[in-house]
Amino acid sequence: MYQEAAAGYGAALDRLASAYEANPEERRDLLQDIHLGLWRSFSAFDGRCALRTWVYRVAHNIATSHVIRQKRKNSALVTLEVIEAMPDVQDHAYEQRANLERLMALIHQLKPLDRQMTLLYLEGMDAASIGEVMGVSPGSVATKIHRIKNILARRFHGGERDAE
């Protein structure tokens, strides 16, 4: 069962780890923790939900725990090495990447449950599937996603900091 999940959702798990952890070394550790947790979780998998739902639920729970541990351990400051490694601003691809990184940084600032919901949405999951993973109604998911998108858009374009 684990091999089927890893083969079918491996790329999504990579994206999920990248969305939760910016540091490449920490990201590898998180991805390893996700795979280990997923492998261990199948002893409790009873098929009452879809494999996809199970994989995302386990992965997001592990990633959320990781973020909480990391926030306790250290602050989210960018190192000088990361700044020095950035390419020149003249390149259009850099501008697109910078915008994506800025958006991901804004997503990283969301509360863990809001971040989880946003990442599931960005993975293309519908409100019903997200609700199943998170244990909330599809209507609540749709409303929350709408609010989160507005918050992110305001912060992205205006640099505002809202109360979540």
Beta strands, then each sheet from edge to edge (+ up, - down):
end
